[in-house]
């Protein structure tokens, strides 16, 4: 499904955790692993250690390549640009406070620039193995950007045989398209249900459902900046990342 899995790594605990997930996804999807690092903050010894660690994590399913540039967001964006058939796996908001690649500002920049799916590992993330996710929570808001989230969820549900929950955060009005989206996902997912939560707090509604489930992974569409559509703002993705104990699967909606 993805030819490459791109994993930024600056030697921090957070980015190393994300790289472990990247390696496991390489096995699941039969992909090659690309490790990206920012060389301005790393000495030669650290670079070699990163490359050695990547090789240790790799197996016959993966190929490791170390890319380096002085700008973290630029390095990652360039790696994606030359490998459009990829998925990006990275940490955000590093636990130790020392990571440059894992800062939220880098994530938000990439959300507005890259078109490939992103698997984001937040600061509370405890379960990073693909098998730890037992359900996909597909976050929709009734806008035309729902298509991006549903298509991404369908691909993952088919590949990993995962059930899906279509989640709509409502301020009072119904979303008539919920059943149609659920029907579409039912063709590739073993089980699909719909959940509507009445709330003005988008992040709180998604976060509460994820916390109650404990093994669900959110799927969100984002354009990384303000605009119409309540679930697609980069700030909402960042907020969910702060609460989720599982990775969050994000894709930028086309045309944004």
C-alpha positions in Angstrom: 0.0 0.0 0.0 2.9 2.3 0.7 6.3 1.9 -1.0 8.1 3.9 1.7 7.6 4.6 5.4 9.4 7.8 6.3 10.5 8.2 9.9 12.1 11.4 11.2 14.5 10.7 14.0 16.7 13.1 16.0 17.9 10.7 18.7 15.1 11.7 21.2 13.1 9.1 23.1 9.9 10.3 21.3 11.3 10.0 17.8 12.8 6.6 18.6 9.4 5.4 19.7 7.9 6.6 16.4 10.6 4.8 14.5 9.8 1.5 16.1 6.2 1.9 14.9 7.6 2.9 11.4 9.6 -0.4 11.3 6.6 -2.5 12.2 4.5 -0.7 9.6 7.2 -1.6 7.0 6.6 -5.2 7.8 2.8 -4.8 7.6 2.8 -3.0 4.3 6.0 -4.5 2.8 7.6 -1.0 2.6 11.1 0.4 2.7 12.1 2.5 5.7 13.6 5.9 5.2 15.1 7.6 8.2 15.2 11.4 8.1 17.3 13.5 10.4 18.4 17.2 10.8 22.1 17.3 10.8 22.6 20.8 12.3 22.0 19.5 15.8 23.7 16.1 15.6 27.3 15.2 15.6 28.9 12.5 13.5 28.7 10.0 16.3 25.0 10.6 16.8 24.3 10.2 13.1 26.1 6.9 13.0 24.3 5.7 16.1 20.9 6.6 14.5 21.9 4.7 11.3 23.0 1.7 13.4 19.8 1.7 15.4 17.7 1.8 12.2 19.6 -1.1 10.8 19.0 -3.1 14.1 15.3 -2.4 13.8 15.2 -3.4 10.2 14.7 -6.8 8.7 14.3 -8.4 5.3 11.2 -6.3 4.6 12.9 -2.9 5.0 15.6 -0.8 3.5 17.2 2.0 5.5 18.4 5.2 4.1 19.6 8.2 6.1 18.7 11.6 4.7 20.0 14.8 6.3 19.3 18.5 6.0 19.7 21.5 8.4 16.0 22.3 8.5 13.8 19.6 10.2 10.5 20.5 8.4 12.4 21.0 5.1 14.2 17.7 5.4 11.0 15.8 6.0 9.1 17.7 3.2 11.9 16.9 0.7 11.9 13.2 1.7 8.2 13.1 1.0 8.4 15.1 -2.2 10.7 12.6 -3.8 8.7 9.6 -2.5 5.0 10.5 -3.0 4.0 6.8 -2.5 4.9 7.0 1.2 3.5 7.4 4.7 5.1 9.6 7.3 5.5 8.3 10.9 6.6 10.9 13.5 6.4 12.0 17.1 5.1 15.3 18.1 5.6 17.2 21.4 8.6 15.3 22.7 8.4 14.0 26.2 11.9 15.1 27.1 11.5 18.6 25.7 14.8 18.3 23.7 13.5 17.1 20.3 13.4 19.5 17.4 11.9 17.1 14.9 9.0 16.3 17.3 7.9 19.8 18.1 4.3 20.6 17.4 5.3 23.5 15.1 7.1 21.1 12.8 4.0 18.9 12.7 1.7 21.8 12.0 4.0 23.0 9.2 3.9 19.5 7.6 0.1 19.2 7.9 -0.1 22.3 5.6 2.5 21.1 3.1 2.5 17.4 2.6 -0.2 15.3 1.0 0.8 11.8 2.2 -0.8 10.2 5.2 0.8 10.8 8.6 0.9 8.6 11.6 1.5 10.9 14.6 2.7 9.7 18.0 1.7 12.1 20.8 3.1 12.7 24.2 0.7 10.3 26.0 1.0 7.5 23.4 1.5 4.1 25.1 0.6 1.7 22.4 2.5 2.1 19.1 2.4 -1.4 17.5 0.0 -1.7 14.6 -1.7 -4.6 16.3 -2.4 -2.5 19.4 -5.0 -0.6 17.5 -8.2 -2.6 17.6 -10.6 -0.1 16.0 -10.4 3.0 13.7 -12.4 6.1 14.8 -13.2 8.0 11.7 -13.8 11.6 12.6 -16.2 13.5 10.3 -17.8 16.9 10.3 -20.2 16.8 7.4 -17.9 18.8 5.1 -16.4 17.7 1.7 -13.2 16.9 3.6 -14.8 13.8 5.1 -13.9 12.0 1.9 -10.2 12.1 2.7 -10.6 10.6 6.2 -13.0 7.9 5.0 -10.8 6.9 2.1 -7.8 6.6 4.4 -9.7 4.7 7.0 -11.0 2.3 4.3 -7.5 1.5 3.1 -6.3 0.8 6.7 -9.4 -1.2 7.6 -8.9 -3.4 4.5 -5.2 -3.9 5.1 -5.4 -4.6 8.9 -8.9 -6.0 9.1 -10.0 -3.4 11.6 -13.6 -2.4 12.6 -14.5 1.2 12.2 -16.5 3.8 14.2 -17.8 6.8 12.3 -17.7 9.7 14.8 -19.6 13.0 14.4 -19.4 15.8 17.0 -22.7 17.6 16.8 -23.7 21.0 18.2 -27.3 19.9 17.9 -28.0 19.2 14.3 -27.9 15.8 12.7 -25.5 14.7 9.9 -27.6 12.9 7.3 -24.6 11.4 5.6 -23.5 9.1 8.6 -25.3 6.0 7.4 -23.9 6.3 3.8 -20.3 6.6 5.1 -20.9 3.6 7.4 -22.3 1.6 4.5 -19.3 2.4 2.4 -16.8 1.3 5.1 -18.8 -1.9 5.7 -17.5 -3.2 2.4 -13.9 -3.3 3.7 -14.3 -3.4 7.5 -15.5 -6.4 9.5 -17.8 -4.2 11.6 -18.9 -0.6 11.4 -20.9 1.6 13.8 -21.8 5.3 14.1 -21.5 7.5 17.1 -22.8 11.1 17.4 -21.7 13.2 20.4 -23.5 16.4 21.1 -20.8 18.9 22.2 -19.1 22.2 21.2 -15.8 20.7 22.3 -14.5 18.8 19.3 -11.2 17.8 20.9 -12.8 16.8 24.1 -15.4 14.7 22.4 -12.9 12.8 20.3 -10.5 12.5 23.2 -13.1 11.1 25.6 -14.1 8.4 23.2 -10.5 7.4 22.6 -9.8 7.3 26.3 -12.9 5.1 27.0 -12.0 2.7 24.3 -8.2 2.6 25.0 -7.3 0.7 21.8 -8.9 2.9 19.1 -6.9 5.0 16.7 -8.4 8.2 15.4 -8.5 9.0 11.7 -8.7 12.7 10.8 -8.5 14.9 7.8 -6.7 18.2 8.2 -5.7 21.2 6.1 -3.3 22.4 8.8 -4.8 25.9 9.0 -8.0 27.7 9.8 -11.1 27.5 7.5 -14.5 25.9 7.3 -15.0 22.5 8.7 -14.7 21.9 12.5 -12.7 18.7 12.5 -10.1 19.6 10.0 -8.2 22.3 11.7 -4.6 21.6 12.6 -5.3 22.8 16.1 -7.9 20.0 16.5 -5.4 17.4 15.4 -2.8 18.7 17.9 -5.4 18.7 20.6 -6.4 15.1 20.0 -2.7 14.1 19.9 -2.2 15.6 23.3 -4.9 13.2 24.7 -4.6 10.0 22.7 -2.7 7.0 24.1 -2.6 5.5 20.5 -1.2 7.1 17.4 -3.4 9.4 15.3 -3.8 8.8 11.6 -4.0 12.1 9.6 -4.2 13.1 6.0 -4.4 16.6 4.5 -7.7 17.1 2.6 -7.0 17.8 -1.1 -7.3 21.3 -2.5 -6.2 22.9 0.8 
